[in-house]
Amino acid sequence: MPLSVKEWTAQVIKQDEIDRYLKNGRDFIDEEEIKSLLQNNRKSDKTRVRDILAKSLAIERLGPEETAVLLNVRDDDLWEEMYETGLKVKQKVYDNRIVFFAPLYCSNYCVNSCLYCGFRAENSHEKRRRLTMEEVKQETEVMVTEGHKRMMIVYGEHPLSDVNYMCDTIRAAYEVKKPAPRGTGFGQIRRINVNAAPMSIADLHKLWEVGIGTYQVFQETYHKPSYASLHPAGTLKGNYRWRLYALHRAMDAGIDDVAMGALFGLYDWRFEVMGLLQHTIDLENHFGIGPHTISFPRMTPASGSDFSANSSYLVDDSSFKKLVTVLRLAVPYTGLIVTAREAPGIKKEVIKVGCTQTDASTRIGIGGYTETLKALQEREDYPYEQDQDIQQFTLGETRRLDAVMREFAEMGMISSFCTAGYRCGRTGDKIMGLLKSCKEGKFCKLNAVLTFREYLDDFASPATKKVGEKVIAKEMEEIRNEPFFKKGTLLATFEEMLRRTEAGERDVYI
C-alpha cells in the first residue's frame, strides 16, 4: 500500500547520513569565519589582487581569504582586469565553447513551503500536475526536434515524484529518437542530468544505476538564519544539513559528477560566494574532487510569493557580473552555468567572463514544451506568454535554441552538445585532472566541432548555418595549427570523424 504524504515525508531524512560527514559535530559552514574574512580583507592593494589572479591563471583553486580579497575589490579598473582574467581562465580550461542543454520539469507537486517558490505546498494558485511517461516522451520529442541532446530533468519533492518515478521518467526520455527536420540525422537525448531534492544514499544509487550524468542540488542560501526563516521547521527542506550534505551522499552512492548552486537574492551575495567555495573545499577534502558545475541563479518573481520580488538582497546586474567573475577565478577548473532566468543582455555579459553552459528554448511549466513549441517549430521568433501558475519562477530568456546559438556564433563562440566525457569515462577525478591540466578542453574542442556540425546540418536555420560555417572554419584552422593535435594520430582520427559526420553519420565522438 502506498505511503501517505505524511508517512513518506517522515522516512526521507536519515540522520546517520548527515552525522557521518560532520567534524566534531559541526558542519563546514562557519558563518563567523566567513564574515571575518570578508571584513578583514576589505582593503587590498593591486599587487595582492594581481598575485591572486596569477594563481587563477595557473588553474589553482583559491583559498577563502584570497576569494574574500577579490570580493572586496572596489577599483573599477581592477574589476576590468578581473573580467579579462576570468575569460582567459575559461578559454585556457574549456576553450572557446558554450555547452547547451534544456530542462524538463516533470512534476510541480511539493511537500515544502519555501517562501520564494511557486511550487510550495501552500500556493493555491499553482496548478498541480505530474507528467505521465507518454507525456515525458512527448516533451522530449519537442526538445530533440529543437536540436537538444542534453537534458536537465527537474522534480518537486513529493511522494508522487519519488526516486522510482524519477527513474521511470529518465528511461522514458532516453527512449525517444526522432528524425531531424533537416539533413539525414536524428534527434535524441544523449545525457540526462538530474536536479532533484536531497535523497538517501540508497535512492541516489538508483539514479546512478539508471544512467544519469550529473546530480544537482542547490543549497539555496548558506546563511543559516536566512535558511531557517525561508524554509519552515518541520518540512524536509527545513533541515539545513540534510541538504548541505546531499552531494556528499551522491558521491558515496557512485555519482561522481555533482553540481551545486545558490539562489542569489536570499542573502548577501558575497557571503553566498564564500559558502559555495567552502562547499567545494569540503567535497575536495572528502572525495578528492569538487563540483562538476556551479550555478548562480538570481531569484525572479514566482506565483503567489511577495518575497521573491521584494527581498532586500536582490542582486543587480553589476553585482551579478562580479559574483560570476569571482566564482570563475576562485574555482578555475569547474564549469559555470548561467540559466534562462537571465535576460539575453546580461547573459552575454557573464558568458564573456567565463561561463561554460547555458540553457535555451527553455520551458519550465509542466508540459510546457508540447503546449508552446510543438505547433511553432517552423517559426524562428514567436510570442511566449509565461503562465506563472504552472511554473516555479519567471524566465528572462525565452528565445528558441537556434536564435541563441546564432547570437553566440556571431560572438565567435562555438556551441557544443558534447556528451563524450560521460561515455568515455572522463568523469569524476578523471575529468577533474584533465581540466586542471587544461587537456580536457582540447578534446572538448574537437567534440564541439562534431556536434556543432551535426546541428548545422540537421536543425539550423539558413541564417544560423551561414554564420555557423564561419565558426567551424575558424575552429578547424585553430585545430590544424595547434601542436597538441598534431601528436600521434589524434588529428587524423578527428578529421576522419568529421568526414563521417559530414556524410551523415551521427554521434561520433572522441
Salt bridges, closest charged atoms under 4 A:
ASP27 OD1 - LYS224 NZ 2.93
ASP27 OD2 - ARG241 NE 2.89
ASP30 OD2 - ARG26 NH2 3.96
GLU31 OE1 - HIS223 NE2 3.78
GLU66 OE1 - LYS55 NZ 3.02
ASP75 OD2 - LYS46 NZ 3.91
GLU81 OE2 - ARG50 NH2 2.52
ASP95 OD2 - LYS445 NZ 2.79
GLU135 OE2 - ARG129 NH2 3.05
GLU146 OE2 - ARG400 NH2 2.36
ASP168 OD1 - ARG171 NH1 3.07
GLU175 OE1 - LYS137 NZ 2.93
ASP203 OD1 - LYS206 NZ 3.89
GLU209 OE2 - HIS205 NE2 3.53
GLU220 OE2 - LYS237 NZ 2.63
GLU220 OE2 - ARG243 NH2 3.69
ASP257 OD1 - HIS292 ND1 3.72
ASP282 OD2 - HIS248 NE2 2.83
ASP282 OD2 - HIS286 ND1 3.22
GLU284 OE1 - ARG61 NE 2.73
ASP317 OD1 - ARG298 NH2 2.87
GLU342 OE1 - ARG298 NH2 2.54
GLU349 OE1 - LYS321 NZ 2.94
GLU349 OE2 - LYS352 NZ 3.63
GLU371 OE2 - ARG129 NH1 2.99
GLU380 OE2 - ARG406 NH2 2.41
ASP387 OD2 - LYS127 NZ 3.57
GLU397 OE2 - ARG399 NH2 2.86
ASP402 OD2 - ARG406 NH1 3.08
GLU407 OE1 - ARG399 NH2 3.12
ASP429 OD1 - LYS430 NZ 3.98
GLU440 OE1 - ARG426 NE 3.00
GLU454 OE1 - ARG190 NH2 2.76
ASP457 OD1 - ARG453 NH2 2.91
ASP457 OD1 - LYS465 NZ 3.48
ASP458 OD2 - ARG506 NE 2.68
GLU469 OE2 - ARG453 NH2 2.69
GLU475 OE1 - LYS445 NZ 2.65
GLU475 OE2 - LYS474 NZ 3.29
GLU478 OE1 - LYS445 NZ 2.69
GLU478 OE2 - LYS474 NZ 3.60
GLU482 OE1 - LYS442 NZ 3.84
GLU495 OE2 - ARG480 NE 2.86
GLU496 OE1 - ARG499 NH2 3.02
GLU505 OE2 - ARG500 NH2 2.83
ASP507 OD1 - ARG190 NE 3.51
ASP507 OD1 - ARG423 NH2 2.74
